[in-house]
Amino acid sequence: MNASGTSSLSYVQSSPGSPWGSYLMQIDRVAPHLGRLGHWIETLKHPKRTLIVDVPVELDDGSVAHFEGYRVQHSLTRGPGKGGLRYHPDVTLEEVMALAAWMTVKNAAVNLPFGGAKGGIRIDPHRHSEKELERVTRRYTSEIGIIIGPQQDIPAPDVNTDARVMAWMMDTYSMNIGATTTGVVTGKPVHLGGSLGRVKATGRGVYVTGREAARRLGMPLQDARVAIQGFGNVGSAAAELFVGGGARIVAVQDHGGTIVNPAGLDLAELIPHAHRHGTVVGFAGAEVLASEDFWSVPCDILIPAALEGQIGAERAARIQARLILEGANGPTLQAGEDVLADRGILVVPDVICNAGGVTVSYFEWVQDFSSFFWSEDDINVKLERILVDALKHIWHTAETLRISLRTAAFVVACTRILTAREARGLYP
Ligand code: GLU
């Protein structure tokens, strides 16, 4: 057992506060609710396949730099690996393992026919030119080419990667195998087999699951105060939809700093400002706040939509919101989760809250296979139906078993994964 959040794998160190350690503790919480399937639980503590690659690249000045790259296929039990690729200077194998495992759980929680995978490169993309990033992406794609493919493992955008990066990956994979293969990645540009609605899908999912949770809590969205950490793809799209639903965005924090306006930030001005300057800081229609004070801003809904490990016990004790929507993967640590539960603050967990992105990735993959493309309205209706049904099922499980929404999402997901695991049997 790994009840302390420490790993039994020799190739990775973890602790209760590290991403893989947090994941192990989540798995330990779900185990007692799995009945006979609990017999297979160790499977989920062992990533199926872990690839570390060297990515040597010629920089614009003629020198050569080496970057460390990873692709982890945590589970292929229910279908091909699926999950994003992130570029960040702090990426580690341990982090990518946890992110891959959360993809396994997320895909099963919303019942997509995928396993779970994730990739990462230890690089600060802001310090490299577009040409350097293209060479890094192409070499990395070539190196992991032995384990990806439309039926094997399908990468997608994540932190600091986007449609342009996916186009380079699709091209590199296609050139290497000698056939244009659009379905090898999702989140591509629409003119290269990408799906309408994919860019805003994660933010839309945060809104849909948040709206459903608020309704069940009896909390009206009209005039609700929303605070958001992270103003990339996820945070900004969710912000627009919440404002459309009658809410006010009272605080935004990004890598540059924190801004507040209790009367509500004007998104029509803020979004172009953030695009122009790469940060929300410097926006004229707001006051600046010290970073740590973001966590005690008076608000009704808090959306962490940046990186993992943000909410520990100390920040959890200061949060004013009634509802937390995890737009990011793994933003709440176990110690934080327990404090939030004691304080009666409801958390809609990442594995359902931010599943809108991978759900539209699934639609993209299906559209690529059939070469038949759907309208944006059709996509949004299908996305909404999948997320509303998934939340309803998880809510019911939480109420019946008297457990948190996170543990309930894990119960639903792990039951699906381990039922498939048992039916497939152990080879040989
Ligand atoms: N990176 C996103 C996530 O964490 C999307 C993954 C995908 O579309 O495959 O869910």
Boltz pocket constraint, residues with backbone or C-beta under 6 A from the ligand:
constraints:
  - pocket:
      binder: B
      contacts: [[A, 82], [A, 83], [A, 84], [A, 85], [A, 154], [A, 155], [A, 156], [A, 157], [A, 158], [A, 159], [A, 186], [A, 187], [A, 329], [A, 354], [A, 355], [A, 357], [A, 358], [A, 359], [A, 361]]
      max_distance: 6.0
